[in-house]
Amino acid sequence: MTKPEDWLNINYKKGLKGTEAWFQEVEQQRLTVPTHNEALELLAEAVLSWAKKRNVLEVPAYREKFISMKQYDLLFLYTNAVMHLQYINY
């Protein structure tokens, strides 16, 4: 793990400057492929919705969306988040 002074050093390739370059690449991908990271956006939306509403009826709806997108790994993360928020985090 890098030290904060390294991360804040503009000449350090894994610091702010490197992060800016990575972000610019992502932005370029979003311009050419509008659906880039659409599944991650759905995961964030689903988890946030569960955290706010705790609506059990949303779980199968989001499950179907993840399955239709063939995002089984994100479905796994979503169900784990729901279980954690429901049973562990009270």
C-alpha positions in Angstrom: 0.0 0.0 0.0 1.4 3.4 -0.9 1.9 6.2 1.5 -0.4 9.2 1.2 2.5 11.4 0.2 3.1 9.1 -2.8 -0.5 9.0 -3.7 -0.7 12.8 -3.7 2.5 13.1 -5.7 1.5 14.1 -9.3 4.5 12.3 -10.7 3.6 8.9 -9.1 1.9 6.8 -11.8 -0.5 5.1 -9.3 -1.5 8.3 -7.6 -3.9 11.1 -8.6 -2.4 11.4 -12.1 -2.7 7.7 -12.8 -6.3 7.7 -11.5 -7.1 10.6 -13.7 -5.8 8.8 -16.8 -7.8 5.7 -15.8 -10.9 7.8 -15.4 -10.4 9.4 -18.8 -10.3 5.9 -20.4 -13.6 5.0 -18.7 -15.2 8.2 -19.9 -14.0 7.5 -23.5 -15.5 4.0 -23.3 -18.8 5.4 -22.1 -18.9 7.7 -25.1 -18.4 4.9 -27.6 -20.4 2.2 -25.7 -23.3 3.8 -23.9 -24.0 0.5 -21.9 -20.5 0.4 -20.5 -20.8 -0.6 -16.8 -24.6 -0.6 -17.0 -24.7 -3.7 -14.9 -22.6 -2.1 -12.1 -25.0 0.8 -12.2 -27.9 -1.6 -11.8 -26.1 -3.2 -8.8 -25.6 0.1 -7.1 -29.3 1.0 -7.7 -30.5 -2.3 -6.4 -28.4 -2.2 -3.2 -29.3 1.4 -2.5 -33.0 0.7 -3.1 -32.9 -2.3 -0.7 -31.0 -0.2 2.0 -33.7 2.5 1.8 -37.0 0.6 1.3 -36.4 -3.1 2.3 -39.1 -4.1 -0.3 -39.0 -7.9 -0.6 -40.8 -7.7 -4.0 -37.8 -5.9 -5.5 -35.5 -8.8 -4.9 -36.9 -11.2 -7.6 -37.3 -8.2 -10.0 -33.6 -7.3 -9.7 -32.7 -11.0 -9.8 -34.4 -11.3 -13.2 -32.7 -8.2 -14.5 -29.2 -9.6 -13.5 -30.0 -13.0 -15.1 -31.3 -11.4 -18.3 -28.0 -9.4 -18.5 -26.0 -12.6 -17.7 -24.5 -10.9 -14.7 -24.4 -13.8 -12.3 -21.5 -12.5 -10.4 -23.3 -9.2 -9.7 -26.5 -11.2 -8.8 -24.3 -13.0 -6.2 -23.1 -9.7 -4.8 -26.6 -8.3 -4.7 -28.1 -11.2 -2.8 -25.2 -11.1 -0.4 -25.7 -7.4 0.2 -29.5 -8.0 0.8 -28.7 -10.8 3.2 -26.1 -8.8 5.0 -28.3 -5.7 5.3 -31.3 -7.8 6.4 -29.8 -10.3 8.8 -26.4 -9.1 9.9 -26.6 -5.3 9.9 -30.1 -5.0 11.3 
